[in-house]
Amino acid sequence: MVRPRGSHMILVKKGGMATLSVPDHKEVAKGTLRSLIRASNLTTEEFLKLAGR
């Protein structure tokens, strides 16, 4: 996480220019989560492992 911004967290992948703006809510809508996983270029398993799930 690079920095929080309002109700979102800004994430940056090491060694890359990709950034991801993730809502900082207790629950995220299914479609939003799928979109974030797709944008992260990770598998669902990798994404959940990094998210601590």
PQR file with spaces between the fields and no chain letter, atoms N, CA, C, O and H, PARSE charges and radii, in Angstrom:
ATOM       1  N    MET     1       0.849   -1.171    0.000 -0.4000 1.5000
ATOM       2  CA   MET     1       0.000    0.000    0.000 -0.0000 2.0000
ATOM       3  C    MET     1       0.898    1.238    0.000  0.5500 1.7000
ATOM       4  O    MET     1       1.768    1.389    0.857 -0.5500 1.4000
ATOM       5  N    VAL     2       0.678    2.090   -0.944 -0.4000 1.5000
ATOM       6  CA   VAL     2       1.444    3.325   -1.040 -0.0000 2.0000
ATOM       7  C    VAL     2       0.878    4.370   -0.097  0.5500 1.7000
ATOM       8  O    VAL     2       1.613    5.019    0.647 -0.5500 1.4000
ATOM       9  H    VAL     2      -0.029    1.967   -1.641  0.4000 1.0000
ATOM      10  N    ARG     3      -0.445    4.525   -0.139 -0.4000 1.5000
ATOM      11  CA   ARG     3      -1.079    5.531    0.719 -0.0000 2.0000
ATOM      12  C    ARG     3      -2.591    5.321    0.728  0.5500 1.7000
ATOM      13  O    ARG     3      -3.163    4.803   -0.231 -0.5500 1.4000
ATOM      14  H    ARG     3      -1.042    3.997   -0.743  0.4000 1.0000
ATOM      15  N    PRO     4      -3.222    5.726    1.813 -0.5600 1.5000
ATOM      16  CA   PRO     4      -4.685    5.752    1.807  0.2800 2.0000
ATOM      17  C    PRO     4      -5.142    7.066    1.176  0.5500 1.7000
ATOM      18  O    PRO     4      -4.448    8.078    1.271 -0.5500 1.4000
ATOM      19  N    ARG     5      -6.277    7.049    0.552 -0.4000 1.5000
ATOM      20  CA   ARG     5      -6.828    8.276   -0.032 -0.0000 2.0000
ATOM      21  C    ARG     5      -8.331    8.240    0.167  0.5500 1.7000
ATOM      22  O    ARG     5      -9.047    7.536   -0.545 -0.5500 1.4000
ATOM      23  H    ARG     5      -6.841    6.227    0.474  0.4000 1.0000
ATOM      24  N    GLY     6      -8.795    8.992    1.122 -0.4000 1.5000
ATOM      25  CA   GLY     6     -10.227    8.980    1.420 -0.0000 2.0000
ATOM      26  C    GLY     6     -10.647    7.598    1.859  0.5500 1.7000
ATOM      27  O    GLY     6     -10.093    7.058    2.816 -0.5500 1.4000
ATOM      28  H    GLY     6      -8.214    9.565    1.701  0.4000 1.0000
ATOM      29  N    SER     7     -11.610    7.019    1.183 -0.4000 1.5000
ATOM      30  CA   SER     7     -12.099    5.689    1.539 -0.0000 2.0000
ATOM      31  C    SER     7     -11.482    4.597    0.657  0.5500 1.7000
ATOM      32  O    SER     7     -12.048    3.512    0.528 -0.5500 1.4000
ATOM      33  H    SER     7     -12.061    7.458    0.406  0.4000 1.0000
ATOM      34  N    HIS     8     -10.325    4.882    0.052 -0.4000 1.5000
ATOM      35  CA   HIS     8      -9.655    3.915   -0.812 -0.0000 2.0000
ATOM      36  C    HIS     8      -8.191    3.766   -0.403  0.5500 1.7000
ATOM      37  O    HIS     8      -7.599    4.665    0.196 -0.5500 1.4000
ATOM      38  H    HIS     8      -9.865    5.763    0.157  0.4000 1.0000
ATOM      39  N    MET     9      -7.622    2.603   -0.743 -0.4000 1.5000
ATOM      40  CA   MET     9      -6.196    2.365   -0.559 -0.0000 2.0000
ATOM      41  C    MET     9      -5.569    2.316   -1.946  0.5500 1.7000
ATOM      42  O    MET     9      -6.124    1.704   -2.859 -0.5500 1.4000
ATOM      43  H    MET     9      -8.102    1.874   -1.229  0.4000 1.0000
ATOM      44  N    ILE    10      -4.430    2.950   -2.105 -0.4000 1.5000
ATOM      45  CA   ILE    10      -3.726    2.930   -3.377 -0.0000 2.0000
ATOM      46  C    ILE    10      -2.601    1.912   -3.266  0.5500 1.7000
ATOM      47  O    ILE    10      -1.712    2.051   -2.426 -0.5500 1.4000
ATOM      48  H    ILE    10      -3.980    3.447   -1.363  0.4000 1.0000
ATOM      49  N    LEU    11      -2.640    0.884   -4.120 -0.4000 1.5000
ATOM      50  CA   LEU    11      -1.652   -0.186   -4.108 -0.0000 2.0000
ATOM      51  C    LEU    11      -0.790   -0.096   -5.354  0.5500 1.7000
ATOM      52  O    LEU    11      -1.283    0.226   -6.435 -0.5500 1.4000
ATOM      53  H    LEU    11      -3.362    0.771   -4.802  0.4000 1.0000
ATOM      54  N    VAL    12       0.498   -0.381   -5.204 -0.4000 1.5000
ATOM      55  CA   VAL    12       1.430   -0.375   -6.334 -0.0000 2.0000
ATOM      56  C    VAL    12       2.194   -1.682   -6.324  0.5500 1.7000
ATOM      57  O    VAL    12       2.643   -2.131   -5.270 -0.5500 1.4000
ATOM      58  H    VAL    12       0.898   -0.643   -4.326  0.4000 1.0000
ATOM      59  N    LYS    13       2.347   -2.301   -7.489 -0.4000 1.5000
ATOM      60  CA   LYS    13       3.084   -3.548   -7.615 -0.0000 2.0000
ATOM      61  C    LYS    13       4.569   -3.247   -7.718  0.5500 1.7000
ATOM      62  O    LYS    13       4.986   -2.417   -8.526 -0.5500 1.4000
ATOM      63  H    LYS    13       1.982   -1.937   -8.345  0.4000 1.0000
ATOM      64  N    LYS    14       5.367   -3.922   -6.899 -0.4000 1.5000
ATOM      65  CA   LYS    14       6.817   -3.723   -6.925 -0.0000 2.0000
ATOM      66  C    LYS    14       7.363   -4.030   -8.310  0.5500 1.7000
ATOM      67  O    LYS    14       6.978   -5.020   -8.932 -0.5500 1.4000
ATOM      68  H    LYS    14       5.028   -4.596   -6.243  0.4000 1.0000
ATOM      69  N    GLY    15       8.256   -3.181   -8.787 -0.4000 1.5000
ATOM      70  CA   GLY    15       8.883   -3.403  -10.075 -0.0000 2.0000
ATOM      71  C    GLY    15       7.986   -3.103  -11.256  0.5500 1.7000
ATOM      72  O    GLY    15       8.330   -3.451  -12.386 -0.5500 1.4000
ATOM      73  H    GLY    15       8.569   -2.377   -8.282  0.4000 1.0000
ATOM      74  N    GLY    16       6.855   -2.473  -11.036 -0.4000 1.5000
ATOM      75  CA   GLY    16       5.938   -2.188  -12.132 -0.0000 2.0000
ATOM      76  C    GLY    16       5.303   -0.830  -11.976  0.5500 1.7000
ATOM      77  O    GLY    16       5.417   -0.192  -10.930 -0.5500 1.4000
ATOM      78  H    GLY    16       6.576   -2.191  -10.118  0.4000 1.0000
ATOM      79  N    MET    17       4.645   -0.400  -13.005 -0.4000 1.5000
ATOM      80  CA   MET    17       3.995    0.903  -12.999 -0.0000 2.0000
ATOM      81  C    MET    17       2.509    0.782  -12.673  0.5500 1.7000
ATOM      82  O    MET    17       1.806    1.791  -12.623 -0.5500 1.4000
ATOM      83  H    MET    17       4.552   -0.919  -13.855  0.4000 1.0000
ATOM      84  N    ALA    18       2.028   -0.429  -12.453 -0.4000 1.5000
ATOM      85  CA   ALA    18       0.604   -0.642  -12.221 -0.0000 2.0000
ATOM      86  C    ALA    18       0.182   -0.158  -10.842  0.5500 1.7000
ATOM      87  O    ALA    18       0.863   -0.427   -9.852 -0.5500 1.4000
ATOM      88  H    ALA    18       2.599   -1.249  -12.494  0.4000 1.0000
ATOM      89  N    THR    19      -0.932    0.550  -10.772 -0.4000 1.5000
ATOM      90  CA   THR    19      -1.509    0.954   -9.501 -0.0000 2.0000
ATOM      91  C    THR    19      -2.943    0.453   -9.449  0.5500 1.7000
ATOM      92  O    THR    19      -3.592    0.262  -10.477 -0.5500 1.4000
ATOM      93  H    THR    19      -1.485    0.769  -11.576  0.4000 1.0000
ATOM      94  N    LEU    20      -3.414    0.248   -8.243 -0.4000 1.5000
ATOM      95  CA   LEU    20      -4.761   -0.269   -8.042 -0.0000 2.0000
ATOM      96  C    LEU    20      -5.402    0.511   -6.912  0.5500 1.7000
ATOM      97  O    LEU    20      -4.820    0.636   -5.835 -0.5500 1.4000
ATOM      98  H    LEU    20      -2.887    0.403   -7.408  0.4000 1.0000
ATOM      99  N    SER    21      -6.587    1.032   -7.144 -0.4000 1.5000
ATOM     100  CA   SER    21      -7.331    1.767   -6.128 -0.0000 2.0000
ATOM     101  C    SER    21      -8.393    0.832   -5.557  0.5500 1.7000
ATOM     102  O    SER    21      -9.342    0.459   -6.246 -0.5500 1.4000
ATOM     103  H    SER    21      -7.060    0.930   -8.019  0.4000 1.0000
ATOM     104  N    VAL    22      -8.220    0.456   -4.279 -0.4000 1.5000
ATOM     105  CA   VAL    22      -9.091   -0.535   -3.641 -0.0000 2.0000
ATOM     106  C    VAL    22      -9.949    0.135   -2.580  0.5500 1.7000
ATOM     107  O    VAL    22      -9.420    0.830   -1.712 -0.5500 1.4000
ATOM     108  H    VAL    22      -7.449    0.759   -3.719  0.4000 1.0000
ATOM     109  N    PRO    23     -11.274   -0.062   -2.632 -0.5600 1.5000
ATOM     110  CA   PRO    23     -12.137    0.512   -1.600  0.2800 2.0000
ATOM     111  C    PRO    23     -11.769   -0.048   -0.226  0.5500 1.7000
ATOM     112  O    PRO    23     -11.557   -1.253   -0.085 -0.5500 1.4000
ATOM     113  N    ASP    24     -11.694    0.804    0.770 -0.4000 1.5000
ATOM     114  CA   ASP    24     -11.369    0.386    2.132 -0.0000 2.0000
ATOM     115  C    ASP    24     -12.663    0.244    2.924  0.5500 1.7000
ATOM     116  O    ASP    24     -12.964    1.043    3.811 -0.5500 1.4000
ATOM     117  H    ASP    24     -11.867    1.782    0.656  0.4000 1.0000
ATOM     118  N    HIS    25     -13.423   -0.803    2.576 -0.4000 1.5000
ATOM     119  CA   HIS    25     -14.713   -1.071    3.206 -0.0000 2.0000
ATOM     120  C    HIS    25     -14.669   -2.465    3.816  0.5500 1.7000
ATOM     121  O    HIS    25     -13.813   -3.274    3.456 -0.5500 1.4000
ATOM     122  H    HIS    25     -13.178   -1.451    1.855  0.4000 1.0000
ATOM     123  N    LYS    26     -15.586   -2.750    4.736 -0.4000 1.5000
ATOM     124  CA   LYS    26     -15.655   -4.091    5.315 -0.0000 2.0000
ATOM     125  C    LYS    26     -16.028   -5.111    4.247  0.5500 1.7000
ATOM     126  O    LYS    26     -15.488   -6.216    4.223 -0.5500 1.4000
ATOM     127  H    LYS    26     -16.281   -2.093    5.028  0.4000 1.0000
ATOM     128  N    GLU    27     -16.942   -4.744    3.374 -0.4000 1.5000
ATOM     129  CA   GLU    27     -17.368   -5.621    2.287 -0.0000 2.0000
ATOM     130  C    GLU    27     -17.271   -4.875    0.970  0.5500 1.7000
ATOM     131  O    GLU    27     -17.542   -3.677    0.892 -0.5500 1.4000
ATOM     132  H    GLU    27     -17.381   -3.846    3.394  0.4000 1.0000
ATOM     133  N    VAL    28     -16.880   -5.606   -0.063 -0.4000 1.5000
ATOM     134  CA   VAL    28     -16.778   -5.047   -1.413 -0.0000 2.0000
ATOM     135  C    VAL    28     -17.719   -5.857   -2.296  0.5500 1.7000
ATOM     136  O    VAL    28     -17.789   -7.079   -2.173 -0.5500 1.4000
ATOM     137  H    VAL    28     -16.659   -6.579    0.001  0.4000 1.0000
ATOM     138  N    ALA    29     -18.436   -5.187   -3.178 -0.4000 1.5000
ATOM     139  CA   ALA    29     -19.370   -5.865   -4.079 -0.0000 2.0000
ATOM     140  C    ALA    29     -18.637   -6.914   -4.919  0.5500 1.7000
ATOM     141  O    ALA    29     -17.467   -6.734   -5.257 -0.5500 1.4000
ATOM     142  H    ALA    29     -18.379   -4.194   -3.278  0.4000 1.0000
ATOM     143  N    LYS    30     -19.323   -8.004   -5.252 -0.4000 1.5000
ATOM     144  CA   LYS    30     -18.720   -9.096   -6.021 -0.0000 2.0000
ATOM     145  C    LYS    30     -18.108   -8.609   -7.323  0.5500 1.7000
ATOM     146  O    LYS    30     -16.984   -8.977   -7.663 -0.5500 1.4000
ATOM     147  H    LYS    30     -20.274   -8.150   -4.977  0.4000 1.0000
ATOM     148  N    GLY    31     -18.844   -7.784   -8.049 -0.4000 1.5000
ATOM     149  CA   GLY    31     -18.352   -7.274   -9.334 -0.0000 2.0000
ATOM     150  C    GLY    31     -17.114   -6.413   -9.166  0.5500 1.7000
ATOM     151  O    GLY    31     -16.202   -6.462   -9.991 -0.5500 1.4000
ATOM     152  H    GLY    31     -19.758   -7.484   -7.772  0.4000 1.0000
ATOM     153  N    THR    32     -17.079   -5.626   -8.100 -0.4000 1.5000
ATOM     154  CA   THR    32     -15.914   -4.782   -7.824 -0.0000 2.0000
ATOM     155  C    THR    32     -14.711   -5.655   -7.510  0.5500 1.7000
ATOM     156  O    THR    32     -13.609   -5.391   -7.988 -0.5500 1.4000
ATOM     157  H    THR    32     -17.821   -5.586   -7.430  0.4000 1.0000
ATOM     158  N    LEU    33     -14.916   -6.697   -6.706 -0.4000 1.5000
ATOM     159  CA   LEU    33     -13.826   -7.608   -6.353 -0.0000 2.0000
ATOM     160  C    LEU    33     -13.286   -8.308   -7.589  0.5500 1.7000
ATOM     161  O    LEU    33     -12.072   -8.411   -7.761 -0.5500 1.4000
ATOM     162  H    LEU    33     -15.812   -6.912   -6.317  0.4000 1.0000
ATOM     163  N    ARG    34     -14.172   -8.788   -8.448 -0.4000 1.5000
ATOM     164  CA   ARG    34     -13.727   -9.443   -9.688 -0.0000 2.0000
ATOM     165  C    ARG    34     -12.921   -8.492  -10.559  0.5500 1.7000
ATOM     166  O    ARG    34     -11.906   -8.878  -11.139 -0.5500 1.4000
ATOM     167  H    ARG    34     -15.159   -8.704   -8.308  0.4000 1.0000
ATOM     168  N    SER    35     -13.375   -7.257  -10.645 -0.4000 1.5000
ATOM     169  CA   SER    35     -12.675   -6.248  -11.430 -0.0000 2.0000
ATOM     170  C    SER    35     -11.284   -5.973  -10.858  0.5500 1.7000
ATOM     171  O    SER    35     -10.320   -5.830  -11.610 -0.5500 1.4000
ATOM     172  H    SER    35     -14.199   -6.944  -10.173  0.4000 1.0000
ATOM     173  N    LEU    36     -11.180   -5.899   -9.538 -0.4000 1.5000
ATOM     174  CA   LEU    36      -9.884   -5.662   -8.889 -0.0000 2.0000
ATOM     175  C    LEU    36      -8.932   -6.830   -9.129  0.5500 1.7000
ATOM     176  O    LEU    36      -7.750   -6.626   -9.405 -0.5500 1.4000
ATOM     177  H    LEU    36     -11.964   -6.014   -8.927  0.4000 1.0000
ATOM     178  N    ILE    37      -9.447   -8.045   -9.024 -0.4000 1.5000
ATOM     179  CA   ILE    37      -8.604   -9.224   -9.272 -0.0000 2.0000
ATOM     180  C    ILE    37      -8.115   -9.225  -10.714  0.5500 1.7000
ATOM     181  O    ILE    37      -6.941   -9.492  -10.971 -0.5500 1.4000
ATOM     182  H    ILE    37     -10.407   -8.211   -8.800  0.4000 1.0000
ATOM     183  N    ARG    38      -9.001   -8.930  -11.652 -0.4000 1.5000
ATOM     184  CA   ARG    38      -8.632   -8.883  -13.067 -0.0000 2.0000
ATOM     185  C    ARG    38      -7.572   -7.805  -13.316  0.5500 1.7000
ATOM     186  O    ARG    38      -6.595   -8.038  -14.027 -0.5500 1.4000
ATOM     187  H    ARG    38      -9.955   -8.714  -11.444  0.4000 1.0000
ATOM     188  N    ALA    39      -7.772   -6.629  -12.726 -0.4000 1.5000
ATOM     189  CA   ALA    39      -6.847   -5.515  -12.924 -0.0000 2.0000
ATOM     190  C    ALA    39      -5.484   -5.770  -12.283  0.5500 1.7000
ATOM     191  O    ALA    39      -4.482   -5.196  -12.708 -0.5500 1.4000
ATOM     192  H    ALA    39      -8.565   -6.439  -12.148  0.4000 1.0000
ATOM     193  N    SER    40      -5.443   -6.628  -11.263 -0.4000 1.5000
ATOM     194  CA   SER    40      -4.181   -6.904  -10.570 -0.0000 2.0000
ATOM     195  C    SER    40      -3.289   -7.871  -11.338  0.5500 1.7000
ATOM     196  O    SER    40      -2.112   -8.016  -11.009 -0.5500 1.4000
ATOM     197  H    SER    40      -6.258   -7.094  -10.917  0.4000 1.0000
ATOM     198  N    ASN    41      -3.830   -8.531  -12.354 -0.4000 1.5000
ATOM     199  CA   ASN    41      -3.099   -9.541  -13.130 -0.0000 2.0000
ATOM     200  C    ASN    41      -2.606  -10.683  -12.251  0.5500 1.7000
ATOM     201  O    ASN    41      -1.552  -11.261  -12.514 -0.5500 1.4000
ATOM     202  H    ASN    41      -4.786   -8.413  -12.621  0.4000 1.0000
ATOM     203  N    LEU    42      -3.372  -11.011  -11.201 -0.4000 1.5000
ATOM     204  CA   LEU    42      -3.071  -12.135  -10.335 -0.0000 2.0000
ATOM     205  C    LEU    42      -4.188  -13.164  -10.471  0.5500 1.7000
ATOM     206  O    LEU    42      -5.284  -12.848  -10.934 -0.5500 1.4000
ATOM     207  H    LEU    42      -4.228  -10.542  -10.987  0.4000 1.0000
ATOM     208  N    THR    43      -3.899  -14.397  -10.061 -0.4000 1.5000
ATOM     209  CA   THR    43      -4.973  -15.380   -9.997 -0.0000 2.0000
ATOM     210  C    THR    43      -5.811  -15.057   -8.766  0.5500 1.7000
ATOM     211  O    THR    43      -5.373  -14.309   -7.892 -0.5500 1.4000
ATOM     212  H    THR    43      -3.009  -14.654   -9.685  0.4000 1.0000
ATOM     213  N    THR    44      -6.999  -15.612   -8.696 -0.4000 1.5000
ATOM     214  CA   THR    44      -7.861  -15.402   -7.533 -0.0000 2.0000
ATOM     215  C    THR    44      -7.156  -15.871   -6.269  0.5500 1.7000
ATOM     216  O    THR    44      -7.214  -15.203   -5.237 -0.5500 1.4000
ATOM     217  H    THR    44      -7.355  -16.220   -9.406  0.4000 1.0000
ATOM     218  N    GLU    45      -6.491  -17.019   -6.348 -0.4000 1.5000
ATOM     219  CA   GLU    45      -5.786  -17.574   -5.192 -0.0000 2.0000
ATOM     220  C    GLU    45      -4.664  -16.649   -4.734  0.5500 1.7000
ATOM     221  O    GLU    45      -4.514  -16.405   -3.537 -0.5500 1.4000
ATOM     222  H    GLU    45      -6.444  -17.561   -7.187  0.4000 1.0000
ATOM     223  N    GLU    46      -3.868  -16.127   -5.683 -0.4000 1.5000
ATOM     224  CA   GLU    46      -2.771  -15.212   -5.346 -0.0000 2.0000
ATOM     225  C    GLU    46      -3.316  -13.935   -4.696  0.5500 1.7000
ATOM     226  O    GLU    46      -2.776  -13.456   -3.699 -0.5500 1.4000
ATOM     227  H    GLU    46      -3.990  -16.325   -6.655  0.4000 1.0000
ATOM     228  N    PHE    47      -4.379  -13.402   -5.268 -0.4000 1.5000
ATOM     229  CA   PHE    47      -4.987  -12.174   -4.753 -0.0000 2.0000
ATOM     230  C    PHE    47      -5.470  -12.369   -3.317  0.5500 1.7000
ATOM     231  O    PHE    47      -5.196  -11.539   -2.450 -0.5500 1.4000
ATOM     232  H    PHE    47      -4.818  -13.791   -6.078  0.4000 1.0000
ATOM     233  N    LEU    48      -6.187  -13.463   -3.064 -0.4000 1.5000
ATOM     234  CA   LEU    48      -6.719  -13.724   -1.728 -0.0000 2.0000
ATOM     235  C    LEU    48      -5.607  -13.984   -0.725  0.5500 1.7000
ATOM     236  O    LEU    48      -5.713  -13.583    0.434 -0.5500 1.4000
ATOM     237  H    LEU    48      -6.409  -14.138   -3.768  0.4000 1.0000
ATOM     238  N    LYS    49      -4.544  -14.651   -1.155 -0.4000 1.5000
ATOM     239  CA   LYS    49      -3.409  -14.903   -0.261 -0.0000 2.0000
ATOM     240  C    LYS    49      -2.764  -13.574    0.148  0.5500 1.7000
ATOM     241  O    LYS    49      -2.453  -13.367    1.321 -0.5500 1.4000
ATOM     242  H    LYS    49      -4.458  -14.977   -2.096  0.4000 1.0000
ATOM     243  N    LEU    50      -2.569  -12.695   -0.804 -0.4000 1.5000
ATOM     244  CA   LEU    50      -1.971  -11.382   -0.506 -0.0000 2.0000
ATOM     245  C    LEU    50      -2.904  -10.510    0.330  0.5500 1.7000
ATOM     246  O    LEU    50      -2.451   -9.656    1.092 -0.5500 1.4000
ATOM     247  H    LEU    50      -2.821  -12.863   -1.757  0.4000 1.0000
ATOM     248  N    ALA    51      -4.207  -10.730    0.182 -0.4000 1.5000
ATOM     249  CA   ALA    51      -5.188   -9.964    0.946 -0.0000 2.0000
ATOM     250  C    ALA    51      -5.345  -10.511    2.363  0.5500 1.7000
ATOM     251  O    ALA    51      -6.051   -9.927    3.185 -0.5500 1.4000
ATOM     252  H    ALA    51      -4.576  -11.423   -0.437  0.4000 1.0000
ATOM     253  N    GLY    52      -4.679  -11.639    2.644 -0.4000 1.5000
ATOM     254  CA   GLY    52      -4.750  -12.219    3.971 -0.0000 2.0000
ATOM     255  C    GLY    52      -6.009  -13.032    4.204  0.5500 1.7000
ATOM     256  O    GLY    52      -6.462  -13.152    5.342 -0.5500 1.4000
ATOM     257  H    GLY    52      -4.105  -12.113    1.976  0.4000 1.0000
ATOM     258  N    ARG    53      -6.573  -13.584    3.167 -0.4000 1.5000
ATOM     259  CA   ARG    53      -7.810  -14.376    3.279 -0.0000 2.0000
ATOM     260  C    ARG    53      -7.532  -15.836    3.112  0.5500 1.7000
ATOM     261  O    ARG    53      -8.452  -16.651    3.176 -0.5500 1.4000
ATOM     262  H    ARG    53      -6.205  -13.487    2.242  0.4000 1.0000
